[in-house]
């Protein structure tokens, strides 16, 4: 009975946190803080411009297919890193953890430490041909 009560209390406390993690796993790009998402998109555009040999690529010049590929790749890359990011967040967390605080911290962590550049490079690589077709 004690185990059952303990599991219920743990589940009730961690349920909202689990929803944040599930949301990141399903739609990581949409779960990022707006500033973090903008930074990754800026890095993607910078990388695409570099690949286009200096011709500046603006978000308006990217067709819908390329945007979808970029979003999918961002989601995939964040999902791949999610376990490691959660470990970093949990290891450095002090005090109670609200779902909002967890979402903010995961968003910050997944787009820091060079992870944002790796995500952007993979997204640009995935969309390279679709962007060429749009140009």
Sine and cosine of phi, psi and omega as CSV:
sin_phi,cos_phi,sin_psi,cos_psi,sin_omega,cos_omega
0.00,0.00,-0.64,0.77,0.02,-1.00
-0.89,0.46,-0.64,0.77,0.05,-1.00
-0.88,0.47,-0.68,0.73,0.00,-1.00
-0.88,0.47,-0.71,0.70,0.01,-1.00
-0.90,0.45,-0.68,0.73,0.01,-1.00
-0.89,0.46,-0.70,0.71,0.02,-1.00
-0.90,0.44,-0.63,0.78,0.02,-1.00
-0.90,0.43,-0.72,0.70,0.00,-1.00
-0.90,0.44,-0.68,0.73,0.04,-1.00
-0.88,0.47,-0.69,0.73,0.01,-1.00
-0.90,0.43,-0.65,0.76,0.01,-1.00
-0.92,0.40,-0.62,0.79,-0.02,-1.00
-0.96,0.27,-0.62,0.78,-0.09,-1.00
-1.00,-0.07,-0.15,0.99,0.00,-1.00
-0.81,0.58,-0.79,0.61,0.02,-1.00
-0.88,0.47,-0.59,0.80,0.05,-1.00
-0.91,0.42,-0.66,0.75,0.04,-1.00
-0.88,0.48,-0.57,0.82,0.03,-1.00
-0.92,0.40,-0.61,0.79,0.06,-1.00
-0.89,0.46,-0.71,0.70,-0.01,-1.00
-0.90,0.44,-0.69,0.73,0.02,-1.00
-0.89,0.46,-0.65,0.76,0.02,-1.00
-0.89,0.46,-0.69,0.72,0.05,-1.00
-0.88,0.47,-0.66,0.75,-0.03,-1.00
-0.91,0.42,-0.58,0.81,-0.04,-1.00
-1.00,0.07,-0.64,0.77,-0.07,-1.00
-0.59,-0.81,0.93,0.38,-0.09,-1.00
-0.86,0.50,-0.68,0.74,-0.03,-1.00
-0.87,0.49,-0.66,0.75,0.02,-1.00
-0.96,0.28,-0.29,0.96,-0.01,-1.00
-1.00,0.00,-0.21,0.98,0.01,-1.00
-0.93,0.36,0.49,-0.87,0.14,-0.99
-0.89,0.45,0.56,-0.83,-0.04,-1.00
-0.80,0.61,-0.65,0.76,0.00,-1.00
-0.91,0.41,-0.63,0.78,0.01,-1.00
-0.93,0.37,-0.66,0.75,0.02,-1.00
-0.90,0.44,-0.68,0.74,0.02,-1.00
-0.88,0.47,-0.66,0.75,0.00,-1.00
-0.88,0.47,-0.67,0.74,0.02,-1.00
-0.91,0.41,-0.70,0.71,0.02,-1.00
-0.88,0.47,-0.62,0.78,0.06,-1.00
-0.88,0.47,-0.65,0.76,0.04,-1.00
-0.92,0.40,-0.61,0.79,0.05,-1.00
-0.89,0.46,-0.74,0.68,0.00,-1.00
-0.89,0.46,-0.64,0.77,0.04,-1.00
-0.89,0.46,-0.69,0.72,0.01,-1.00
-0.92,0.40,-0.66,0.75,0.04,-1.00
-0.90,0.44,-0.63,0.77,0.05,-1.00
-0.90,0.43,-0.64,0.77,0.04,-1.00
-0.89,0.46,-0.68,0.73,0.01,-1.00
-0.92,0.38,-0.46,0.89,0.01,-1.00
-1.00,0.08,0.29,0.96,0.06,-1.00
0.83,0.55,0.77,0.64,0.12,-0.99
1.00,-0.05,-0.24,0.97,0.04,-1.00
-0.95,0.30,0.88,-0.48,-0.07,-1.00
-0.92,0.40,0.78,-0.63,0.05,-1.00
-0.98,-0.21,0.83,-0.56,0.06,-1.00
-0.97,-0.24,0.45,-0.89,-0.04,-1.00
-0.86,0.51,-0.51,0.86,0.02,-1.00
-0.93,0.38,-0.36,0.93,-0.02,-1.00
-1.00,-0.01,0.02,1.00,0.01,-1.00
-1.00,-0.06,0.81,-0.58,-0.03,-1.00
-0.96,0.27,0.18,-0.98,-0.06,-1.00
-0.87,0.49,-0.60,0.80,0.00,-1.00
-0.89,0.45,-0.70,0.72,0.00,-1.00
-0.92,0.40,-0.65,0.76,0.03,-1.00
-0.88,0.48,-0.67,0.74,0.02,-1.00
-0.90,0.44,-0.65,0.76,0.04,-1.00
-0.90,0.43,-0.65,0.76,0.01,-1.00
-0.90,0.44,-0.75,0.66,0.01,-1.00
-0.86,0.51,-0.69,0.72,0.00,-1.00
-0.89,0.45,-0.68,0.73,-0.02,-1.00
-0.92,0.39,-0.65,0.76,0.06,-1.00
-0.86,0.51,-0.73,0.68,0.03,-1.00
-0.86,0.52,-0.73,0.68,-0.03,-1.00
-0.89,0.46,-0.70,0.72,-0.03,-1.00
-0.91,0.41,-0.66,0.75,0.03,-1.00
-0.92,0.39,-0.66,0.75,0.02,-1.00
-0.87,0.50,-0.62,0.78,0.04,-1.00
-0.89,0.45,-0.58,0.81,-0.07,-1.00
-1.00,0.01,-0.15,0.99,-0.18,-0.98
-0.84,0.54,-0.71,0.71,-0.01,-1.00
-0.87,0.50,-0.72,0.69,0.01,-1.00
-0.90,0.43,-0.65,0.76,0.00,-1.00
-0.90,0.43,-0.69,0.73,0.01,-1.00
-0.89,0.46,-0.63,0.77,0.06,-1.00
-0.86,0.51,-0.71,0.71,0.00,-1.00
-0.89,0.46,-0.72,0.70,-0.01,-1.00
-0.89,0.47,-0.76,0.66,-0.02,-1.00
-0.89,0.46,-0.66,0.75,-0.03,-1.00
-0.90,0.43,-0.51,0.86,-0.06,-1.00
-0.98,-0.20,0.05,1.00,-0.07,-1.00
-0.99,0.17,0.69,-0.73,0.07,-1.00
-0.80,-0.60,0.77,-0.64,0.03,-1.00
1.00,-0.05,-0.12,-0.99,-0.01,-1.00
-0.93,0.37,0.45,-0.90,-0.07,-1.00
-0.88,-0.47,0.93,-0.36,0.09,-1.00
-1.00,0.00,0.42,-0.91,0.03,-1.00
-0.85,0.53,-0.63,0.78,0.00,-1.00
-0.91,0.42,-0.67,0.74,0.02,-1.00
-0.91,0.41,-0.64,0.77,0.03,-1.00
-0.89,0.46,-0.71,0.70,-0.01,-1.00
-0.87,0.49,-0.69,0.73,0.01,-1.00
-0.89,0.45,-0.72,0.70,-0.04,-1.00
-0.92,0.39,-0.65,0.76,0.04,-1.00
-0.90,0.44,-0.69,0.73,0.02,-1.00
-0.86,0.51,-0.72,0.69,0.02,-1.00
-0.90,0.44,-0.69,0.73,-0.08,-1.00
-0.94,0.35,-0.64,0.77,-0.05,-1.00
-0.94,0.34,-0.34,0.94,-0.01,-1.00
-0.94,-0.34,0.35,0.94,0.02,-1.00
-0.84,-0.54,0.09,-1.00,0.08,-1.00
0.90,0.44,0.48,0.88,0.01,-1.00
1.00,0.09,-0.14,0.99,0.02,-1.00
-0.89,0.45,-0.60,0.80,-0.02,-1.00
-0.88,0.47,-0.62,0.79,0.01,-1.00
-0.93,0.37,-0.62,0.78,0.05,-1.00
-0.91,0.41,-0.68,0.74,0.04,-1.00
-0.88,0.48,-0.73,0.69,-0.03,-1.00
-0.90,0.44,-0.65,0.76,0.00,-1.00
-0.89,0.45,-0.68,0.73,0.02,-1.00
-0.92,0.40,-0.65,0.76,0.01,-1.00
-0.91,0.42,-0.66,0.75,0.02,-1.00
-0.91,0.41,-0.65,0.76,0.02,-1.00
-0.89,0.46,-0.66,0.75,-0.02,-1.00
-0.91,0.41,-0.56,0.83,-0.09,-1.00
-0.99,-0.12,-0.04,1.00,-0.11,-0.99
-0.79,0.62,-0.78,0.62,-0.04,-1.00
-0.93,0.37,-0.62,0.79,0.01,-1.00
-0.92,0.40,-0.56,0.83,0.03,-1.00
-0.94,0.34,-0.65,0.76,0.04,-1.00
-0.85,0.52,-0.66,0.75,0.00,-1.00
-0.90,0.44,-0.54,0.84,-0.04,-1.00
-0.98,0.22,-0.46,0.89,-0.08,-1.00
-0.96,0.28,0.00,0.00,0.00,0.00
